[in-house]
Amino acid sequence: MPTRPLDRRDTDPQVERARQAVAAVFALNGLGLATWLSRTPAVRDTLDLSASGLGLLLVCLSIGAVLGLPSSGPVVHRIGPRRAVLGGAGLVSLGLVGLAAGLATELVALAAASLLLIGLGTSSWDVAMNVEGAEVERRLARTLMPRLHAGFSLGTVAGALFGAGCAATGVGAPAQLLVSAGMIAMGVLLACPALLRVDDPEPGTAGSVRSGALGAWRERRTLLVGLLVLGFAFTEGTANDWLAIALVDGHDSSEAVGALGFGAFLAAMTLCRMVGGSALERFGRVLVLRATAALAVVGLLLVVAGPNAGVAAAGAMVWGVGAALGFPVGMSAAADQPDRSAARVSVVASIGYTAFLAGPPLVGFVADQIGVRPALLVLLVPLGLAVTAAGATRTPPKAESDVSTSAPTL
């Protein structure tokens, strides 16, 4: 049984081109994230940061995203997903150039400001590509969002492998970031013309910018979906920020091994997102999300308690499978009703991104006291919240006009 109400299948070649273009946009977004996250040990060493100092630096990215997300829904409504993606990607590329300069000059303040800029660009890019993806999913009449997020994961795998290769061959992080910025800018410019136009609702309707943006914050279901995304985002984001460090410091591995372990996590997450649509259509969102949360716990424990880097790497792969579906399913659930999709995706993303705001410094401060590996156990709390909120992803009736009065079953 499908997990969301989908319209009749659209066979227009334009929609198929849009599917390919939005997949490319997701992949480029992932590349922009992983190309520098894979080099966090080099960032730490170049800027001479402690674990808590690195956590505070990483949180600048999330501050930028959280500051930008509340306005992202109205921005996407006003200028459309295509222009929002272009603008967001431009800010991300500029931020990567600034981060390269910050590392080259060893200026922590410049690196922090650049991460803030990357976060601001990511917020509008993220909401816009999810709104575009939901529209393509609706027109193709099949579960597509996990595969689109698999495109994001493929981009992160490419970024991690690029980082590992640069680290292994002695290429400095600044040069790597400059090349990545150029690839992202060029790729988005080529992909965006094929994106669909997502029409704005009529003024005064439930989906208008004014009523949609404010009303979505009062909807019980939307807030619970946001809580689910927060739990899985914390799980995914902690691996992004700390897995390479945990492998390098906790298992006395080289920087290249840490980057490859991070790549193993991303590869497993990508594979799960590629095949996850079939599981979601067969078993439903709630059961699949709760099962993957359990896998995330198993993988986390293997990373923390594993006796060597090999066991920890295997745990990282299980962790990747467990973290894979929460974010894309949450975005798809937020966009179940197209006329309110931008506002609800913006709200859910805003809640989810608080995990990226709180996660890096929390793990960093705990790591200063007990070490990076045991500090990862803080993930058990957000995973428990995600399991509790998973029931909110059940598809509301298609004709339902006000889900704020509907209490989803937990």
C-alpha positions in Angstrom: 0.0 0.0 0.0 1.5 3.4 -0.9 2.6 5.5 2.0 1.2 8.8 0.7 -1.6 9.9 -1.6 -0.2 10.2 -5.1 -1.8 11.5 -8.2 -2.1 9.6 -11.5 1.3 8.8 -13.0 2.7 11.6 -15.2 4.6 10.4 -18.2 5.6 13.8 -19.5 9.2 13.8 -20.6 9.7 17.1 -18.8 8.9 15.4 -15.5 11.5 12.7 -16.1 14.1 15.4 -16.9 13.1 17.2 -13.7 13.6 13.9 -11.8 17.1 13.6 -13.1 17.9 17.3 -12.5 16.6 17.2 -8.9 18.6 14.1 -8.2 21.7 15.9 -9.4 20.9 18.9 -7.2 20.6 16.5 -4.2 23.9 14.9 -5.1 25.7 18.3 -5.4 24.3 19.3 -2.0 25.8 16.2 -0.5 29.1 16.8 -2.2 29.2 20.3 -0.7 28.7 18.9 2.8 31.1 15.9 2.8 33.9 17.5 0.9 35.0 19.4 4.0 33.5 17.2 6.7 35.8 14.4 5.5 38.7 16.7 6.3 37.6 17.6 9.9 40.8 16.1 11.4 42.8 18.4 9.1 40.6 21.4 10.0 41.1 20.6 13.7 44.9 20.3 13.4 45.4 23.3 11.1 43.4 25.6 13.4 44.8 23.9 16.6 41.4 23.2 18.1 40.4 21.0 21.0 37.4 18.6 20.7 35.1 21.2 22.3 36.7 23.9 20.1 36.0 21.9 17.0 32.4 21.3 18.2 31.9 25.1 18.5 33.4 25.7 15.1 31.0 23.0 13.6 28.0 24.6 15.3 28.6 27.8 13.1 27.3 25.8 10.2 24.1 24.9 12.0 23.6 28.4 13.4 23.6 29.7 9.8 21.1 27.0 8.7 18.8 27.6 11.7 18.8 31.3 11.1 18.0 30.8 7.4 15.3 28.1 7.7 12.4 30.1 9.1 12.4 32.3 6.0 13.2 29.5 3.6 9.5 28.4 3.1 8.3 31.9 2.2 11.4 32.5 0.0 10.7 29.3 -1.9 7.0 30.3 -2.3 8.0 33.7 -3.6 10.8 33.0 -6.0 10.3 29.3 -6.7 12.5 26.2 -6.0 14.6 26.8 -9.1 15.9 30.2 -8.1 16.1 29.3 -4.4 18.4 26.4 -5.3 20.6 28.7 -7.4 20.9 31.2 -4.7 21.6 28.7 -2.0 24.2 26.9 -4.0 25.9 30.2 -4.7 26.2 30.9 -1.0 27.5 27.4 -0.3 30.2 27.8 -3.0 31.2 31.2 -1.7 31.4 29.8 1.8 33.7 26.9 0.7 36.0 29.5 -0.9 36.0 31.4 2.4 36.7 28.3 4.4 39.7 27.5 2.2 41.0 31.0 2.8 40.5 30.6 6.6 42.5 27.3 6.6 45.2 28.8 4.4 45.6 31.8 6.8 44.8 29.8 10.0 42.1 32.3 10.9 39.5 30.6 13.0 37.1 33.6 12.7 37.2 33.5 8.9 36.6 29.7 9.0 33.6 30.2 11.4 32.1 33.0 9.3 32.4 30.9 6.2 30.6 28.0 7.8 27.9 30.4 8.8 27.5 31.4 5.2 27.5 27.7 4.1 24.7 27.1 6.6 22.6 30.0 5.3 22.9 28.8 1.7 22.2 25.2 2.7 18.9 26.1 4.4 17.2 27.6 1.3 18.8 25.0 -1.0 17.6 22.2 1.3 13.9 23.3 1.5 13.8 24.1 -2.2 15.1 20.8 -3.4 12.7 18.9 -1.1 9.7 20.9 -2.3 10.8 20.2 -5.9 11.4 16.5 -5.1 7.9 16.2 -3.5 6.3 17.7 -6.6 8.2 15.3 -8.9 7.3 12.4 -6.6 3.6 13.4 -6.8 3.6 13.7 -10.6 5.4 10.3 -11.1 3.0 8.6 -8.6 5.6 6.5 -6.8 7.7 6.8 -3.7 10.7 8.8 -4.8 12.0 10.8 -1.9 14.4 8.1 -0.4 16.0 7.8 -3.8 16.5 11.5 -4.1 18.1 11.5 -0.7 20.2 8.6 -2.0 21.4 11.1 -4.6 22.4 13.3 -1.7 24.2 10.4 -0.1 26.0 9.5 -3.3 27.2 13.1 -3.3 28.5 12.7 0.2 30.2 9.4 -0.7 31.9 11.2 -3.6 32.9 14.1 -1.3 34.3 11.7 1.3 36.3 9.7 -1.2 37.6 12.9 -2.7 38.6 14.0 0.7 40.2 10.6 1.5 42.2 10.7 -1.8 43.4 14.2 -1.2 44.4 13.4 2.4 46.2 10.2 1.2 48.1 12.0 -1.5 49.0 15.1 0.5 46.7 17.5 -1.2 45.8 20.3 1.3 42.3 20.9 2.4 42.2 24.5 1.0 42.9 23.3 -2.6 40.3 20.6 -2.2 37.7 23.0 -1.1 38.4 25.4 -4.0 37.9 22.6 -6.5 34.7 21.5 -4.8 33.3 25.0 -4.9 33.8 25.2 -8.6 32.2 21.8 -9.3 29.1 22.7 -7.2 28.6 26.1 -8.9 28.9 24.6 -12.4 26.8 21.6 -11.7 23.9 23.5 -10.2 23.9 26.0 -13.1 23.6 23.1 -15.6 20.9 21.2 -13.6 18.5 24.0 -12.6 16.9 24.8 -16.0 15.3 21.4 -16.1 13.6 21.8 -12.7 9.8 22.0 -12.6 7.9 25.2 -11.9 6.0 24.7 -8.6 3.1 27.2 -8.8 2.2 29.3 -5.8 -1.2 28.8 -4.3 -3.7 31.7 -4.6 -3.5 34.5 -2.1 -5.8 33.9 0.9 -5.8 30.1 0.6 -4.6 27.7 3.2 -1.3 27.3 1.4 -0.5 31.0 0.9 2.7 32.3 2.3 1.2 34.2 5.2 -1.3 31.5 6.5 0.9 28.5 5.5 4.1 29.7 7.2 2.5 30.6 10.5 -0.2 27.9 10.6 2.3 25.1 10.1 3.9 25.9 13.4 0.5 25.2 15.1 -0.1 21.8 13.6 0.4 18.8 15.9 1.3 16.4 13.1 3.9 18.8 11.6 5.6 19.3 14.9 5.8 15.6 15.6 7.2 14.9 12.2 9.7 17.6 13.0 10.6 15.8 16.2 11.1 12.6 14.2 13.4 14.4 11.8 15.3 15.9 14.7 16.1 12.5 16.1 17.3 11.0 12.9 19.1 14.3 11.9 21.0 14.1 15.3 21.9 10.5 14.4 23.1 11.3 10.9 24.7 14.6 11.8 26.7 13.1 14.7 28.3 10.6 12.3 29.0 13.4 9.8 30.8 15.5 12.5 32.4 12.9 14.7 32.7 9.5 13.1 36.1 10.2 11.4 37.4 11.7 14.6 36.2 8.7 16.6 38.0 6.3 14.3 41.2 8.4 14.2 41.4 9.1 18.0 39.5 6.1 19.4 41.2 3.4 17.3 44.5 5.1 16.7 44.0 5.2 12.9 45.3 7.4 10.2 43.4 10.4 8.8 42.8 8.4 5.5 41.3 5.4 7.5 39.0 7.8 9.3 37.8 9.3 6.0 37.3 5.8 4.5 35.3 4.8 7.6 33.1 7.9 7.2 32.8 6.9 3.5 31.6 3.4 4.6 28.9 5.0 6.7 27.7 7.1 3.8 27.8 4.2 1.3 25.6 2.1 3.6 23.2 5.0 4.0 23.1 5.5 0.3 22.3 1.9 -0.5 19.5 1.8 2.0 18.0 4.9 0.5 18.2 3.4 -3.0 16.2 0.3 -1.9 14.2 1.9 0.9 11.2 2.9 -1.2 10.1 -0.7 -1.8 10.2 -1.4 2.0 8.2 1.7 2.7 5.5 0.9 0.2 5.3 -2.7 1.5 5.5 -2.2 5.2 4.6 1.4 5.7 6.5 4.4 7.1 6.0 3.7 10.8 7.3 0.1 11.0 10.3 0.8 8.7 11.3 3.9 10.7 11.2 2.1 14.0 13.2 -0.9 12.6 15.9 1.4 11.2 16.2 3.3 14.5 16.9 -0.1 16.1 19.6 -0.7 13.6 21.2 2.7 14.3 21.5 1.7 18.0 23.2 -1.6 17.0 25.7 0.2 14.8 26.4 2.9 17.3 27.2 0.3 20.0 29.6 -1.5 17.6 31.4 1.8 17.0 31.6 2.6 20.7 32.5 -0.8 22.0 34.2 -2.4 19.0 37.7 -3.8 19.9 39.3 -2.5 16.7 38.9 -0.3 13.7 37.5 -3.1 11.6 34.6 -3.8 13.9 34.0 -0.1 14.3 33.9 0.3 10.5 31.3 -2.5 10.3 29.3 -0.7 13.0 29.5 2.5 11.0 27.9 0.7 8.0 25.0 -0.6 10.2 24.7 2.9 11.7 24.4 4.3 8.2 21.6 1.9 7.3 19.8 2.9 10.5 20.1 6.6 9.9 19.1 6.5 6.2 15.4 6.9 6.0 14.3 9.2 8.8 15.1 12.5 7.1 13.7 11.7 3.6 10.6 10.1 5.0 10.0 13.1 7.3 10.3 15.5 4.4 7.9 13.4 2.3 5.4 13.3 5.2 5.7 17.1 5.6 4.9 17.5 1.9 1.9 15.1 1.8 -0.4 18.0 0.9 1.2 20.0 -2.0 -0.6 23.3 -1.3 1.2 23.5 2.1 4.4 21.7 1.3 6.9 24.6 1.4 5.7 25.9 4.7 5.6 22.5 6.4 8.9 21.4 4.9 10.4 24.6 6.3 9.0 24.0 9.7 10.1 20.3 9.8 13.6 21.3 8.5 13.8 24.1 11.1 13.1 21.6 13.9 15.4 19.0 12.5 18.3 21.4 12.0 18.3 22.2 15.8 20.0 18.7 16.0 22.9 20.1 14.0 22.9 23.1 16.2 23.0 21.2 19.5 24.8 18.0 18.4 28.4 19.1 17.6 29.0 21.1 20.9 27.2 18.6 23.0 29.3 15.7 21.8 32.4 17.8 21.9 31.9 18.9 25.5 31.1 15.3 26.6 34.1 14.0 24.6 36.4 16.4 26.5 35.3 14.6 29.7 35.1 10.9 28.7 36.5 10.6 25.1 34.9 10.7 21.7 33.8 7.1 21.5 31.7 6.9 24.7 30.4 10.4 24.1 28.6 9.1 21.0 26.1 7.3 23.4 24.2 10.5 23.8 22.5 9.5 20.5 20.4 7.0 22.4 18.1 9.9 23.6 17.2 11.4 20.2 16.8 7.9 18.7 14.2 7.2 21.5 12.4 10.4 20.6 12.3 9.4 16.9 10.8 6.0 17.7 8.1 7.7 19.7 7.2 10.2 17.0 7.3 7.8 14.1 3.5 7.4 14.2 3.1 11.0 13.0 4.3 10.0 9.5 1.1 8.1 8.7 -0.5 9.7 5.7 -3.4 12.0 6.5 -6.7 11.6 4.5 -6.2 13.3 1.1 -9.3 15.5 1.6 -8.2 16.6 5.1 -7.8 20.4 5.1 -6.7 21.0 8.7 -4.4 18.4 10.2 -3.8 20.6 13.3 -6.8 19.0 14.9 -5.7 15.5 14.0 -3.8 13.7 16.7 -1.6 11.0 15.1 -1.4 7.7 16.7 1.9 7.0 18.4 
